[in-house]
């Protein structure tokens, strides 16, 4: 019988993916993230960007979207 897979909450997978895109330069500082709807579709869940906003890795402007923060600022 195969070993059971370790459960990983969706938000951790999403955070890891977003952090990976930022670290690789795919989403550099100032890059506008896809819309909440597009992110929900991409990850097949609701929005998780709030977690990274709270850590300072992303920032949001109401009506404009969510962007990658510049760590040097």
Biopython code that builds the backbone (N, CA, C, O; Angstrom):
import numpy as np
from Bio.PDB.StructureBuilder import StructureBuilder

atoms = [
    (1, "UNK", "N", (0.852, -1.176, 0.000)),
    (1, "UNK", "CA", (0.000, 0.000, 0.000)),
    (1, "UNK", "C", (0.904, 1.248, 0.000)),
    (1, "UNK", "O", (1.830, 1.326, 0.807)),
    (2, "UNK", "N", (0.651, 2.221, -0.889)),
    (2, "UNK", "CA", (1.490, 3.427, -0.922)),
    (2, "UNK", "C", (1.299, 4.267, 0.339)),
    (2, "UNK", "O", (0.240, 4.252, 0.965)),
    (3, "UNK", "N", (2.355, 4.999, 0.692)),
    (3, "UNK", "CA", (2.291, 5.883, 1.861)),
    (3, "UNK", "C", (1.293, 7.001, 1.591)),
    (3, "UNK", "O", (1.216, 7.500, 0.469)),
    (4, "UNK", "N", (0.531, 7.398, 2.597)),
    (4, "UNK", "CA", (-0.431, 8.494, 2.391)),
    (4, "UNK", "C", (0.299, 9.793, 2.090)),
    (4, "UNK", "O", (1.364, 10.066, 2.645)),
    (5, "UNK", "N", (-0.281, 10.580, 1.216)),
    (5, "UNK", "CA", (0.297, 11.877, 0.869)),
    (5, "UNK", "C", (0.055, 12.854, 1.999)),
    (5, "UNK", "O", (-1.019, 12.874, 2.601)),
    (6, "UNK", "N", (1.049, 13.656, 2.279)),
    (6, "UNK", "CA", (0.923, 14.675, 3.313)),
    (6, "UNK", "C", (-0.014, 15.771, 2.809)),
    (6, "UNK", "O", (0.146, 16.278, 1.698)),
    (7, "UNK", "N", (-0.975, 16.122, 3.627)),
    (7, "UNK", "CA", (-1.916, 17.173, 3.260)),
    (7, "UNK", "C", (-1.233, 18.531, 3.323)),
    (7, "UNK", "O", (-0.556, 18.851, 4.299)),
    (8, "UNK", "N", (-1.415, 19.325, 2.278)),
    (8, "UNK", "CA", (-0.905, 20.698, 2.265)),
    (8, "UNK", "C", (-2.080, 21.619, 1.978)),
    (8, "UNK", "O", (-2.721, 21.499, 0.934)),
    (9, "UNK", "N", (-2.370, 22.542, 2.900)),
    (9, "UNK", "CA", (-3.487, 23.454, 2.659)),
    (9, "UNK", "C", (-3.293, 24.239, 1.363)),
    (9, "UNK", "O", (-2.166, 24.557, 0.983)),
    (10, "UNK", "N", (-4.386, 24.543, 0.700)),
    (10, "UNK", "CA", (-4.330, 25.291, -0.559)),
    (10, "UNK", "C", (-3.550, 26.589, -0.406)),
    (10, "UNK", "O", (-2.759, 26.941, -1.282)),
    (11, "UNK", "N", (-3.763, 27.306, 0.697)),
    (11, "UNK", "CA", (-3.116, 28.599, 0.826)),
    (11, "UNK", "C", (-1.597, 28.472, 0.855)),
    (11, "UNK", "O", (-0.902, 29.360, 0.363)),
    (12, "UNK", "N", (-1.069, 27.395, 1.418)),
    (12, "UNK", "CA", (0.386, 27.207, 1.443)),
    (12, "UNK", "C", (0.926, 26.943, 0.044)),
    (12, "UNK", "O", (1.988, 27.447, -0.323)),
    (13, "UNK", "N", (0.197, 26.157, -0.733)),
    (13, "UNK", "CA", (0.610, 25.880, -2.113)),
    (13, "UNK", "C", (0.585, 27.165, -2.936)),
    (13, "UNK", "O", (1.483, 27.410, -3.741)),
    (14, "UNK", "N", (-0.440, 27.976, -2.733)),
    (14, "UNK", "CA", (-0.580, 29.223, -3.476)),
    (14, "UNK", "C", (0.511, 30.206, -3.082)),
    (14, "UNK", "O", (1.126, 30.834, -3.944)),
    (15, "UNK", "N", (0.754, 30.343, -1.782)),
    (15, "UNK", "CA", (1.800, 31.242, -1.313)),
    (15, "UNK", "C", (3.149, 30.809, -1.879)),
    (15, "UNK", "O", (3.920, 31.646, -2.348)),
    (16, "UNK", "N", (3.440, 29.510, -1.837)),
    (16, "UNK", "CA", (4.709, 29.014, -2.361)),
    (16, "UNK", "C", (4.844, 29.322, -3.848)),
    (16, "UNK", "O", (5.921, 29.697, -4.312)),
    (17, "UNK", "N", (3.755, 29.164, -4.595)),
    (17, "UNK", "CA", (3.802, 29.437, -6.031)),
    (17, "UNK", "C", (4.020, 30.924, -6.296)),
    (17, "UNK", "O", (4.849, 31.283, -7.132)),
    (18, "UNK", "N", (3.293, 31.788, -5.599)),
    (18, "UNK", "CA", (3.452, 33.228, -5.799)),
    (18, "UNK", "C", (4.858, 33.660, -5.406)),
    (18, "UNK", "O", (5.490, 34.427, -6.132)),
    (19, "UNK", "N", (5.361, 33.181, -4.265)),
    (19, "UNK", "CA", (6.731, 33.509, -3.847)),
    (19, "UNK", "C", (7.750, 33.013, -4.874)),
    (19, "UNK", "O", (8.736, 33.698, -5.149)),
    (20, "UNK", "N", (7.521, 31.841, -5.435)),
    (20, "UNK", "CA", (8.413, 31.309, -6.461)),
    (20, "UNK", "C", (8.431, 32.167, -7.708)),
    (20, "UNK", "O", (9.488, 32.390, -8.298)),
    (21, "UNK", "N", (7.264, 32.651, -8.114)),
    (21, "UNK", "CA", (7.186, 33.526, -9.293)),
    (21, "UNK", "C", (7.912, 34.846, -9.035)),
    (21, "UNK", "O", (8.556, 35.390, -9.932)),
    (22, "UNK", "N", (7.806, 35.359, -7.812)),
    (22, "UNK", "CA", (8.496, 36.603, -7.455)),
    (22, "UNK", "C", (10.006, 36.348, -7.432)),
    (22, "UNK", "O", (10.773, 37.117, -8.011)),
    (23, "UNK", "N", (10.432, 35.269, -6.765)),
    (23, "UNK", "CA", (11.865, 34.962, -6.640)),
    (23, "UNK", "C", (12.521, 34.712, -7.993)),
    (23, "UNK", "O", (13.681, 35.071, -8.194)),
    (24, "UNK", "N", (11.795, 34.105, -8.912)),
    (24, "UNK", "CA", (12.355, 33.795, -10.229)),
    (24, "UNK", "C", (12.416, 35.016, -11.138)),
    (24, "UNK", "O", (13.056, 34.983, -12.189)),
    (25, "UNK", "N", (11.742, 36.103, -10.728)),
    (25, "UNK", "CA", (11.703, 37.300, -11.567)),
    (25, "UNK", "C", (10.536, 37.313, -12.534)),
    (25, "UNK", "O", (10.349, 38.277, -13.276)),
    (26, "UNK", "N", (9.741, 36.234, -12.530)),
    (26, "UNK", "CA", (8.569, 36.209, -13.406)),
    (26, "UNK", "C", (7.609, 37.342, -13.040)),
    (26, "UNK", "O", (6.995, 37.961, -13.909)),
    (27, "UNK", "N", (7.492, 37.599, -11.728)),
    (27, "UNK", "CA", (6.670, 38.699, -11.227)),
    (27, "UNK", "C", (7.590, 39.631, -10.426)),
    (27, "UNK", "O", (7.711, 39.462, -9.213)),
    (28, "UNK", "N", (8.241, 40.608, -11.072)),
    (28, "UNK", "CA", (9.171, 41.506, -10.382)),
    (28, "UNK", "C", (8.441, 42.565, -9.568)),
    (28, "UNK", "O", (7.225, 42.708, -9.697)),
    (29, "UNK", "N", (9.172, 43.325, -8.715)),
    (29, "UNK", "CA", (8.538, 44.414, -7.967)),
    (29, "UNK", "C", (7.770, 45.342, -8.913)),
    (29, "UNK", "O", (8.258, 45.717, -9.979)),
    (30, "UNK", "N", (6.568, 45.695, -8.494)),
    (30, "UNK", "CA", (5.707, 46.557, -9.298)),
    (30, "UNK", "C", (4.813, 45.821, -10.272)),
    (30, "UNK", "O", (3.922, 46.423, -10.870)),
    (31, "UNK", "N", (5.037, 44.521, -10.444)),
    (31, "UNK", "CA", (4.218, 43.723, -11.357)),
    (31, "UNK", "C", (2.803, 43.603, -10.810)),
    (31, "UNK", "O", (2.603, 43.273, -9.641)),
    (32, "UNK", "N", (1.833, 43.871, -11.662)),
    (32, "UNK", "CA", (0.433, 43.720, -11.255)),
    (32, "UNK", "C", (0.043, 42.259, -11.386)),
    (32, "UNK", "O", (0.198, 41.650, -12.444)),
    (33, "UNK", "N", (-0.468, 41.706, -10.287)),
    (33, "UNK", "CA", (-0.913, 40.328, -10.311)),
    (33, "UNK", "C", (-2.197, 40.197, -11.117)),
    (33, "UNK", "O", (-2.907, 41.181, -11.323)),
    (34, "UNK", "N", (-2.496, 38.991, -11.572)),
    (34, "UNK", "CA", (-3.778, 38.779, -12.234)),
    (34, "UNK", "C", (-4.925, 39.146, -11.290)),
    (34, "UNK", "O", (-4.740, 39.214, -10.075)),
    (35, "UNK", "N", (-6.085, 39.377, -11.846)),
    (35, "UNK", "CA", (-7.251, 39.726, -11.043)),
    (35, "UNK", "C", (-7.573, 38.616, -10.053)),
    (35, "UNK", "O", (-7.137, 37.477, -10.222)),
    (36, "UNK", "N", (-8.338, 38.952, -9.020)),
    (36, "UNK", "CA", (-8.761, 37.963, -8.040)),
    (36, "UNK", "C", (-9.448, 36.799, -8.731)),
    (36, "UNK", "O", (-9.216, 35.642, -8.380)),
    (37, "UNK", "N", (-10.282, 37.092, -9.700)),
    (37, "UNK", "CA", (-10.995, 36.047, -10.443)),
    (37, "UNK", "C", (-10.002, 35.166, -11.191)),
    (37, "UNK", "O", (-10.127, 33.942, -11.178)),
    (38, "UNK", "N", (-9.015, 35.783, -11.845)),
    (38, "UNK", "CA", (-8.027, 35.005, -12.595)),
    (38, "UNK", "C", (-7.187, 34.137, -11.659)),
    (38, "UNK", "O", (-6.883, 32.989, -11.985)),
    (39, "UNK", "N", (-6.807, 34.686, -10.482)),
    (39, "UNK", "CA", (-6.054, 33.900, -9.509)),
    (39, "UNK", "C", (-6.895, 32.736, -8.982)),
    (39, "UNK", "O", (-6.402, 31.617, -8.843)),
    (40, "UNK", "N", (-8.159, 33.011, -8.692)),
    (40, "UNK", "CA", (-9.051, 31.954, -8.215)),
    (40, "UNK", "C", (-9.161, 30.847, -9.258)),
    (40, "UNK", "O", (-9.156, 29.664, -8.919)),
    (41, "UNK", "N", (-9.261, 31.235, -10.520)),
    (41, "UNK", "CA", (-9.332, 30.241, -11.593)),
    (41, "UNK", "C", (-8.009, 29.488, -11.721)),
    (41, "UNK", "O", (-8.002, 28.269, -11.891)),
    (42, "UNK", "N", (-6.886, 30.213, -11.640)),
    (42, "UNK", "CA", (-5.565, 29.604, -11.771)),
    (42, "UNK", "C", (-5.332, 28.545, -10.706)),
    (42, "UNK", "O", (-4.844, 27.452, -10.994)),
    (43, "UNK", "N", (-5.687, 28.882, -9.471)),
    (43, "UNK", "CA", (-5.438, 27.978, -8.350)),
    (43, "UNK", "C", (-6.649, 27.133, -7.967)),
    (43, "UNK", "O", (-6.591, 26.321, -7.044)),
    (44, "UNK", "N", (-7.744, 27.340, -8.691)),
    (44, "UNK", "CA", (-8.983, 26.598, -8.455)),
    (44, "UNK", "C", (-9.472, 26.745, -7.021)),
    (44, "UNK", "O", (-9.944, 25.782, -6.416)),
    (45, "UNK", "N", (-9.356, 27.965, -6.476)),
    (45, "UNK", "CA", (-9.811, 28.296, -5.120)),
    (45, "UNK", "C", (-10.246, 29.758, -5.110)),
    (45, "UNK", "O", (-10.251, 30.419, -6.149)),
    (46, "UNK", "N", (-10.617, 30.264, -3.918)),
    (46, "UNK", "CA", (-10.877, 31.683, -3.743)),
    (46, "UNK", "C", (-9.553, 32.432, -3.651)),
    (46, "UNK", "O", (-8.491, 31.815, -3.739)),
    (47, "UNK", "N", (-9.597, 33.728, -3.478)),
    (47, "UNK", "CA", (-8.397, 34.553, -3.414)),
    (47, "UNK", "C", (-7.580, 34.263, -2.165)),
    (47, "UNK", "O", (-8.143, 34.094, -1.083)),
    (48, "UNK", "N", (-6.267, 34.203, -2.299)),
    (48, "UNK", "CA", (-5.363, 34.003, -1.177)),
    (48, "UNK", "C", (-4.340, 35.128, -1.082)),
    (48, "UNK", "O", (-3.444, 35.064, -0.240)),
    (49, "UNK", "N", (-4.446, 36.143, -1.912)),
    (49, "UNK", "CA", (-3.440, 37.203, -1.925)),
    (49, "UNK", "C", (-3.404, 37.997, -0.630)),
    (49, "UNK", "O", (-2.388, 38.624, -0.330)),
    (50, "UNK", "N", (-4.489, 37.989, 0.151)),
    (50, "UNK", "CA", (-4.529, 38.730, 1.409)),
    (50, "UNK", "C", (-3.407, 38.300, 2.344)),
    (50, "UNK", "O", (-2.843, 39.143, 3.042)),
    (51, "UNK", "N", (-3.071, 37.027, 2.379)),
    (51, "UNK", "CA", (-2.008, 36.536, 3.254)),
    (51, "UNK", "C", (-0.693, 37.222, 2.921)),
    (51, "UNK", "O", (0.025, 37.637, 3.831)),
    (52, "UNK", "N", (-0.360, 37.352, 1.647)),
    (52, "UNK", "CA", (0.907, 37.974, 1.260)),
    (52, "UNK", "C", (0.864, 39.492, 1.389)),
    (52, "UNK", "O", (1.913, 40.121, 1.528)),
    (53, "UNK", "N", (-0.296, 40.081, 1.349)),
    (53, "UNK", "CA", (-0.413, 41.513, 1.615)),
    (53, "UNK", "C", (-0.074, 41.766, 3.075)),
    (53, "UNK", "O", (0.628, 42.724, 3.399)),
    (54, "UNK", "N", (-0.573, 40.908, 3.951)),
    (54, "UNK", "CA", (-0.309, 41.069, 5.377)),
    (54, "UNK", "C", (1.171, 40.905, 5.717)),
    (54, "UNK", "O", (1.638, 41.490, 6.694)),
    (55, "UNK", "N", (1.916, 40.131, 4.941)),
    (55, "UNK", "CA", (3.346, 39.953, 5.203)),
    (55, "UNK", "C", (4.184, 41.033, 4.523)),
    (55, "UNK", "O", (5.396, 41.095, 4.733)),
    (56, "UNK", "N", (3.563, 41.875, 3.721)),
    (56, "UNK", "CA", (4.288, 42.947, 3.043)),
    (56, "UNK", "C", (4.887, 42.535, 1.715)),
    (56, "UNK", "O", (5.591, 43.329, 1.093)),
    (57, "UNK", "N", (4.632, 41.332, 1.266)),
    (57, "UNK", "CA", (5.180, 40.868, -0.001)),
    (57, "UNK", "C", (4.392, 41.392, -1.200)),
    (57, "UNK", "O", (4.919, 41.499, -2.307)),
    (58, "UNK", "N", (3.134, 41.712, -0.962)),
    (58, "UNK", "CA", (2.262, 42.292, -1.980)),
    (58, "UNK", "C", (1.611, 43.525, -1.386)),
    (58, "UNK", "O", (1.561, 43.678, -0.165)),
    (59, "UNK", "N", (1.114, 44.403, -2.241)),
    (59, "UNK", "CA", (0.336, 45.534, -1.753)),
    (59, "UNK", "C", (-0.828, 45.762, -2.701)),
    (59, "UNK", "O", (-0.740, 45.494, -3.899)),
    (60, "UNK", "N", (-1.909, 46.257, -2.145)),
    (60, "UNK", "CA", (-3.099, 46.470, -2.946)),
    (60, "UNK", "C", (-3.500, 47.930, -3.005)),
    (60, "UNK", "O", (-3.312, 48.686, -2.051)),
    (61, "UNK", "N", (-4.053, 48.309, -4.135)),
    (61, "UNK", "CA", (-4.655, 49.636, -4.318)),
    (61, "UNK", "C", (-6.094, 49.388, -4.735)),
    (61, "UNK", "O", (-6.362, 48.798, -5.781)),
    (62, "UNK", "N", (-7.020, 49.850, -3.895)),
    (62, "UNK", "CA", (-8.431, 49.619, -4.192)),
    (62, "UNK", "C", (-8.755, 50.148, -5.574)),
    (62, "UNK", "O", (-8.430, 51.287, -5.908)),
    (63, "UNK", "N", (-9.385, 49.331, -6.358)),
    (63, "UNK", "CA", (-9.795, 49.704, -7.701)),
    (63, "UNK", "C", (-8.720, 49.510, -8.755)),
    (63, "UNK", "O", (-9.009, 49.559, -9.950)),
    (64, "UNK", "N", (-7.465, 49.287, -8.322)),
    (64, "UNK", "CA", (-6.375, 49.114, -9.285)),
    (64, "UNK", "C", (-5.851, 47.685, -9.344)),
    (64, "UNK", "O", (-5.475, 47.200, -10.411)),
    (65, "UNK", "N", (-5.828, 47.014, -8.194)),
    (65, "UNK", "CA", (-5.349, 45.646, -8.180)),
    (65, "UNK", "C", (-4.336, 45.399, -7.087)),
    (65, "UNK", "O", (-4.158, 46.214, -6.183)),
    (66, "UNK", "N", (-3.673, 44.257, -7.186)),
    (66, "UNK", "CA", (-2.655, 43.839, -6.226)),
    (66, "UNK", "C", (-1.338, 43.755, -6.980)),
    (66, "UNK", "O", (-1.282, 43.267, -8.108)),
    (67, "UNK", "N", (-0.267, 44.243, -6.333)),
    (67, "UNK", "CA", (1.039, 44.345, -6.976)),
    (67, "UNK", "C", (2.110, 43.713, -6.094)),
    (67, "UNK", "O", (1.923, 43.564, -4.886)),
    (68, "UNK", "N", (3.240, 43.340, -6.711)),
    (68, "UNK", "CA", (4.388, 42.833, -5.978)),
    (68, "UNK", "C", (5.095, 44.010, -5.320)),
    (68, "UNK", "O", (5.399, 45.002, -5.982)),
    (69, "UNK", "N", (5.359, 43.905, -4.012)),
    (69, "UNK", "CA", (6.047, 44.961, -3.281)),
    (69, "UNK", "C", (7.525, 44.946, -3.623)),
    (69, "UNK", "O", (8.071, 43.905, -3.988)),
    (70, "UNK", "N", (8.176, 46.095, -3.506)),
    (70, "UNK", "CA", (9.612, 46.210, -3.696)),
    (70, "UNK", "C", (10.266, 46.012, -2.338)),
    (70, "UNK", "O", (10.101, 46.848, -1.450)),
    (71, "UNK", "N", (11.007, 44.918, -2.158)),
    (71, "UNK", "CA", (11.588, 44.654, -0.834)),
    (71, "UNK", "C", (12.626, 45.668, -0.407)),
    (71, "UNK", "O", (12.954, 45.745, 0.777)),
    (72, "UNK", "N", (13.157, 46.455, -1.342)),
    (72, "UNK", "CA", (14.171, 47.456, -0.979)),
    (72, "UNK", "C", (13.564, 48.754, -0.493)),
    (72, "UNK", "O", (14.290, 49.640, -0.042)),
    (73, "UNK", "N", (12.247, 48.890, -0.574)),
    (73, "UNK", "CA", (11.591, 50.135, -0.135)),
    (73, "UNK", "C", (11.175, 50.050, 1.309)),
    (73, "UNK", "O", (10.610, 51.003, 1.846)),
]
sb = StructureBuilder()
sb.init_structure("model")
sb.init_model(0)
sb.init_chain("A")
sb.init_seg("    ")
for serial, (resi, resn, name, xyz) in enumerate(atoms, 1):
    if name == "N":
        sb.init_residue(resn, " ", resi, " ")
    sb.init_atom(name, np.array(xyz, "f"), 0.0, 1.0, " ", f" {name:<3s}", serial, name[0])
structure = sb.get_structure()
